Amino acid sequence: MAESVENNDSTVARRQLGRHLRKLREDAGMTREQSAPELEISVSTLIRIETGKTGLKTSDVDTMCRLYKQPEMADALKAYARAAKTKSWYRQYKDVIPEWFDVYIGLEQIAAKFRWHEGILVPGILQTKDYAATVIRAHNPDVSDDEIDRRVQLRLQRQAVLTRPVSPPEWHIVLNEAVLRRQIGGPLVMHEQLDRLLEVTALPNVTLGIIPLDADVDYGVLSGPFLILDFPTNGNGQSTEPTTVYVEGFIGALYTDDEEEVNRYRTAFTGISSAALSPGDSKASIAKVAKEMKRK
C-alpha cells in the first residue's frame, strides 16, 4: 500500500480505507448489490463506506476481507480503521457540521493546492466574521444565535490553513466581479470584506483573480462554483490522495476523483483563469469597488 496512516487526518484515513475495500470487492468480482446482503448492510451504507463517509470497526474490516477472500489484508486495513477514529480539532464543532461538509474539512486540512472558482459569494476561507455571519444566517434562518456563532467560529478557525507556518498550501482563487459588488450585509460589511481580500493578495501562496463583468464568455465560466484539491506526494512520489473536485449545492455536495471528470474541471479552470484580470489588475479592481463601498 502506497499510503501511510501515520499522522493522518481521520477523514483521509476513512477515504483510504474505503478505496482499498472497494478495490478488494472489485478484485473479488463482486458488485455492491451482491456484497451488501452478505455484510448485512444496505447498498447505500456500503457506498458510504467505500467513499469514506463513514468509519468501520476493526471487526467489520475482518468481515469484509474474509468476504472478499483476502483475509491477509485485514491487519493492514485495520490500521486505517483505527486512524479514522482519531479526533481532529474540528470535531468539537460536529454538532454544526453537515456530514457532507465534514469530508471537505478533513481534505482541506491536508491539501497542498486549491483551485477555486466562485461567482456568487466570497469563499468561506476568505470571509470576515460579519460577512460569514450574514451568509450563514441567511442560509439557516431558523437556528439559534449560539449556533450561528459556532458556525462562524468554525469558518474562521478553518482560515488558519491559509497561513500555517509549515508547508502552507497554494491557493489560486478566481472570483467574478459580481462577488465584489453583491452587498452582503451592507456597505460597511462589504468594505471590510474587500479590505480582507486586499490583505490576502499580499500572501505569497495566494493568487487572486477577478473576472470583470464585461469579460467574454470563456470555457468554464458557466460551470458554476467549484474547487479542485491537489494533495502532497509521499516518499514514493505518489499523491497521498487523488485530485478531488468539490462542488457544493444547496442541500449537499458532490465529490469526484474520477480522472475524466477531474480533467474536465481542470480544463474549465484554465478557461476561467484566462478570463480573469492579472493579479495586479485584480487587486486594483478590488480596491476600486472597496472605495465605492466606503462612499455609500
C-alpha positions as a printed NumPy array, in Angstrom:
array([[  0.   ,   0.   ,   0.   ],
       [  1.376,   3.376,  -1.017],
       [ -0.349,   5.488,   1.617],
       [  0.762,   5.854,   5.201],
       [ -1.644,   6.181,   8.088],
       [  0.914,   7.979,  10.213],
       [ -0.251,  11.436,  11.351],
       [ -3.237,  11.076,   9.062],
       [ -6.418,  13.089,   9.352],
       [ -9.368,  10.847,  10.199],
       [-11.213,  11.86 ,   7.04 ],
       [ -8.277,  10.855,   4.877],
       [ -7.928,   7.546,   6.707],
       [-11.605,   6.773,   6.046],
       [-11.219,   7.589,   2.358],
       [ -8.1  ,   5.454,   2.024],
       [ -9.766,   2.56 ,   3.815],
       [-12.815,   2.895,   1.584],
       [-10.718,   2.876,  -1.594],
       [ -8.875,  -0.266,  -0.515],
       [-12.086,  -2.07 ,   0.393],
       [-13.673,  -1.087,  -2.912],
       [-10.662,  -2.494,  -4.773],
       [-10.838,  -5.752,  -2.779],
       [-14.519,  -6.077,  -3.677],
       [-13.872,  -5.384,  -7.351],
       [-10.906,  -7.795,  -7.408],
       [-13.252, -10.422,  -5.949],
       [-15.625,  -9.814,  -8.855],
       [-18.476,  -8.743,  -6.564],
       [-20.909,  -5.879,  -7.086],
       [-22.198,  -3.728,  -4.273],
       [-25.594,  -5.342,  -4.716],
       [-24.012,  -8.752,  -4.127],
       [-21.787,  -7.68 ,  -1.244],
       [-24.197,  -5.638,   0.855],
       [-26.583,  -8.507,   1.779],
       [-23.627, -10.718,   2.714],
       [-22.377,  -7.966,   5.016],
       [-25.91 ,  -7.413,   6.392],
       [-25.873,  -3.744,   5.402],
       [-27.663,  -1.691,   2.755],
       [-26.116,  -0.795,  -0.581],
       [-26.239,   2.872,   0.447],
       [-24.231,   2.079,   3.586],
       [-21.643,   0.204,   1.528],
       [-21.355,   3.221,  -0.779],
       [-20.777,   5.437,   2.258],
       [-18.032,   3.083,   3.475],
       [-16.313,   2.93 ,   0.102],
       [-16.398,   6.71 ,  -0.352],
       [-15.015,   7.392,   3.123],
       [-18.136,   8.992,   4.532],
       [-18.381,   6.614,   7.462],
       [-15.889,   4.674,   9.536],
       [-15.718,   0.99 ,  10.415],
       [-14.997,  -1.158,  13.43 ],
       [-11.935,  -3.335,  13.081],
       [-14.207,  -6.371,  13.323],
       [-16.121,  -5.101,  10.268],
       [-12.844,  -4.857,   8.36 ],
       [-12.157,  -8.519,   9.222],
       [-15.592,  -9.491,   7.931],
       [-15.168,  -7.648,   4.649],
       [-11.692,  -9.033,   3.999],
       [-12.985, -12.565,   4.577],
       [-15.919, -11.97 ,   2.222],
       [-13.558, -10.697,  -0.459],
       [-11.277, -13.717,   0.127],
       [ -8.289, -11.656,   1.17 ],
       [ -8.124, -12.138,   4.971],
       [ -4.369, -11.428,   4.898],
       [ -5.209,  -7.753,   4.178],
       [ -7.17 ,  -7.308,   7.4  ],
       [ -4.339,  -6.247,   9.714],
       [ -3.097,  -3.547,   7.347],
       [ -6.597,  -2.181,   6.727],
       [ -7.471,  -2.193,  10.41 ],
       [ -4.73 ,   0.415,  10.883],
       [ -6.82 ,   2.745,   8.698],
       [ -9.941,   1.953,  10.723],
       [ -8.116,   2.876,  13.928],
       [ -6.675,   6.073,  12.4  ],
       [-10.181,   7.058,  11.308],
       [-11.194,   7.271,  14.959],
       [ -8.608,   9.97 ,  15.68 ],
       [-10.296,  13.213,  16.698],
       [ -9.331,  16.29 ,  14.676],
       [ -9.689,  19.836,  16.039],
       [-12.886,  20.486,  14.113],
       [-14.69 ,  17.568,  15.781],
       [-15.596,  19.97 ,  18.582],
       [-17.982,  21.515,  16.037],
       [-19.523,  18.236,  14.893],
       [-22.974,  19.381,  16.013],
       [-22.963,  22.154,  13.386],
       [-21.077,  20.409,  10.564],
       [-23.244,  18.691,   7.931],
       [-21.985,  15.183,   7.214],
       [-21.232,  16.038,   3.594],
       [-19.088,  19.   ,   4.678],
       [-17.182,  17.035,   7.311],
       [-15.395,  15.228,   4.481],
       [-14.369,  18.508,   2.866],
       [-12.917,  19.977,   6.075],
       [-10.763,  16.898,   6.502],
       [ -9.454,  17.207,   2.947],
       [ -8.905,  20.947,   3.374],
       [ -6.531,  20.286,   6.26 ],
       [ -4.1  ,  18.218,   4.193],
       [ -4.443,  19.556,   0.622],
       [ -1.344,  21.088,  -0.997],
       [ -3.05 ,  23.107,  -3.735],
       [ -6.503,  24.632,  -4.214],
       [ -8.03 ,  25.944,  -7.439],
       [-11.304,  27.685,  -6.607],
       [-13.858,  29.408,  -8.825],
       [-16.674,  31.387,  -7.215],
       [-19.28 ,  33.513,  -8.945],
       [-21.73 ,  34.177,  -6.121],
       [-20.031,  34.67 ,  -2.74 ],
       [-16.595,  35.256,  -1.289],
       [-15.191,  31.786,  -0.466],
       [-15.579,  30.842,   3.191],
       [-11.822,  30.575,   3.603],
       [-11.57 ,  34.34 ,   2.906],
       [-14.678,  35.625,   4.672],
       [-14.646,  38.143,   7.515],
       [-16.629,  37.457,  10.664],
       [-19.533,  39.778,   9.788],
       [-19.719,  38.613,   6.163],
       [-19.711,  34.98 ,   7.3  ],
       [-22.401,  35.612,   9.91 ],
       [-24.644,  37.281,   7.316],
       [-24.279,  34.407,   4.851],
       [-24.698,  31.673,   7.468],
       [-27.784,  33.301,   8.972],
       [-29.401,  33.715,   5.548],
       [-28.836,  30.015,   4.835],
       [-30.013,  28.926,   8.31 ],
       [-32.858,  31.283,   9.253],
       [-34.351,  29.014,  11.908],
       [-31.295,  28.269,  14.067],
       [-30.317,  29.976,  17.312],
       [-27.81 ,  32.799,  17.673],
       [-25.496,  30.432,  19.567],
       [-25.454,  28.008,  16.657],
       [-24.793,  30.819,  14.198],
       [-21.854,  31.898,  16.359],
       [-20.455,  28.36 ,  16.417],
       [-20.711,  28.045,  12.648],
       [-18.944,  31.382,  12.237],
       [-16.174,  30.36 ,  14.642],
       [-15.655,  27.118,  12.736],
       [-15.339,  29.056,   9.481],
       [-12.831,  31.484,  10.988],
       [-10.743,  28.717,  12.548],
       [-10.524,  26.947,   9.197],
       [ -8.786,  30.026,   7.821],
       [ -5.624,  29.162,   9.758],
       [ -4.735,  26.833,   6.879],
       [ -4.089,  29.907,   4.703],
       [ -1.05 ,  30.954,   6.703],
       [  0.059,  27.823,   8.521],
       [  3.811,  28.038,   9.17 ],
       [  4.715,  24.611,   7.754],
       [  4.033,  23.916,   4.065],
       [  1.181,  26.398,   3.565],
       [ -0.956,  25.258,   0.635],
       [ -1.046,  27.083,  -2.676],
       [ -4.302,  28.895,  -3.448],
       [ -5.457,  30.075,  -6.865],
       [ -8.867,  31.688,  -6.46 ],
       [-10.871,  33.287,  -9.256],
       [-13.926,  35.4  ,  -8.423],
       [-16.448,  37.035, -10.697],
       [-16.63 ,  40.808, -10.204],
       [-20.271,  40.356,  -9.168],
       [-18.966,  38.764,  -5.937],
       [-17.31 ,  42.083,  -5.056],
       [-20.427,  44.11 ,  -5.789],
       [-23.072,  41.931,  -4.146],
       [-23.807,  43.785,  -0.901],
       [-23.792,  41.014,   1.665],
       [-24.585,  42.701,   4.979],
       [-24.478,  46.219,   3.532],
       [-21.681,  48.622,   2.503],
       [-19.789,  48.581,   5.815],
       [-19.598,  44.776,   5.925],
       [-18.619,  44.682,   2.277],
       [-15.913,  47.325,   2.702],
       [-14.344,  45.283,   5.496],
       [-14.632,  42.147,   3.386],
       [-12.965,  43.763,   0.389],
       [-10.159,  45.031,   2.613],
       [ -9.686,  41.437,   3.721],
       [ -9.364,  40.334,   0.091],
       [ -6.718,  43.014,  -0.458],
       [ -4.785,  41.695,   2.545],
       [ -4.919,  38.176,   1.157],
       [ -3.448,  39.26 ,  -2.19 ],
       [ -0.207,  40.023,  -0.325],
       [  0.252,  36.402,   0.78 ],
       [  2.944,  34.634,  -1.269],
       [  0.918,  31.419,  -1.519],
       [ -2.284,  33.1  ,  -2.778],
       [ -3.156,  34.146,  -6.337],
       [ -6.456,  36.009,  -6.577],
       [ -8.004,  36.816,  -9.946],
       [-11.127,  38.803, -10.778],
       [-13.246,  38.191, -13.889],
       [-14.656,  41.6  , -14.926],
       [-18.347,  41.935, -15.648],
       [-17.64 ,  42.769, -19.279],
       [-15.407,  39.729, -19.872],
       [-16.163,  37.491, -22.834],
       [-17.67 ,  34.087, -22.03 ],
       [-14.875,  31.517, -21.975],
       [-14.877,  27.76 , -21.448],
       [-15.629,  27.085, -17.798],
       [-17.145,  30.454, -16.934],
       [-20.626,  28.917, -16.955],
       [-19.582,  25.89 , -14.897],
       [-20.713,  27.377, -11.608],
       [-18.618,  27.413,  -8.41 ],
       [-16.203,  24.526,  -7.873],
       [-12.978,  23.659,  -6.122],
       [-10.127,  21.388,  -7.214],
       [ -7.929,  19.981,  -4.451],
       [ -4.471,  18.501,  -5.064],
       [ -2.572,  16.677,  -2.329],
       [  1.063,  16.254,  -1.261],
       [  3.14 ,  13.364,  -2.551],
       [  4.591,  10.683,  -0.305],
       [  8.114,   9.262,  -0.234],
       [  7.385,   7.253,  -3.369],
       [  6.394,  10.358,  -5.311],
       [  2.744,   9.292,  -5.347],
       [ -0.1  ,  11.584,  -4.346],
       [ -1.369,  10.803,  -0.864],
       [ -4.908,  11.389,  -2.137],
       [ -6.29 ,  11.543,  -5.68 ],
       [ -7.034,  15.013,  -7.026],
       [-10.609,  15.716,  -5.963],
       [-13.257,  18.123,  -7.245],
       [-15.696,  19.521,  -4.694],
       [-18.962,  21.145,  -5.796],
       [-21.245,  22.424,  -3.05 ],
       [-25.003,  22.589,  -3.542],
       [-27.984,  23.821,  -1.576],
       [-28.599,  20.525,   0.261],
       [-25.337,  18.661,  -0.174],
       [-22.11 ,  18.356,  -2.089],
       [-20.523,  16.412,  -4.913],
       [-17.059,  14.903,  -4.58 ],
       [-15.388,  13.267,  -7.551],
       [-11.905,  11.91 ,  -8.15 ],
       [-12.85 ,  10.292, -11.448],
       [ -9.925,  11.147, -13.732],
       [-12.048,  12.115, -16.738],
       [-14.332,  14.355, -14.68 ],
       [-11.402,  15.953, -12.851],
       [ -9.723,  16.704, -16.181],
       [-12.85 ,  18.487, -17.403],
       [-12.773,  20.718, -14.331],
       [ -9.052,  21.34 , -14.805],
       [ -9.763,  22.494, -18.358],
       [-12.637,  24.644, -17.1  ],
       [-10.381,  26.303, -14.533],
       [ -7.811,  27.043, -17.214],
       [-10.502,  28.828, -19.232],
       [-11.747,  30.679, -16.169],
       [ -8.238,  31.794, -15.241],
       [ -7.633,  33.1  , -18.751],
       [-10.73 ,  35.291, -18.451],
       [ -9.514,  36.837, -15.181],
       [ -7.504,  40.032, -14.832],
       [ -3.84 ,  39.798, -13.887],
       [ -3.134,  39.685, -10.119],
       [ -2.161,  43.372, -10.165],
       [ -5.231,  44.464, -12.118],
       [ -7.417,  42.227,  -9.945],
       [ -6.094,  43.952,  -6.833],
       [ -6.85 ,  47.32 ,  -8.408],
       [-10.371,  46.158,  -9.229],
       [-10.985,  45.107,  -5.621],
       [ -9.605,  48.406,  -4.346],
       [-11.856,  50.346,  -6.708],
       [-15.009,  48.584,  -5.52 ],
       [-13.904,  48.942,  -1.873],
       [-13.629,  52.704,  -2.387],
       [-17.118,  52.76 ,  -3.887],
       [-18.49 ,  50.858,  -0.885],
       [-16.837,  53.268,   1.52 ],
       [-18.673,  56.2  ,  -0.068],
       [-22.112,  54.577,   0.337]])
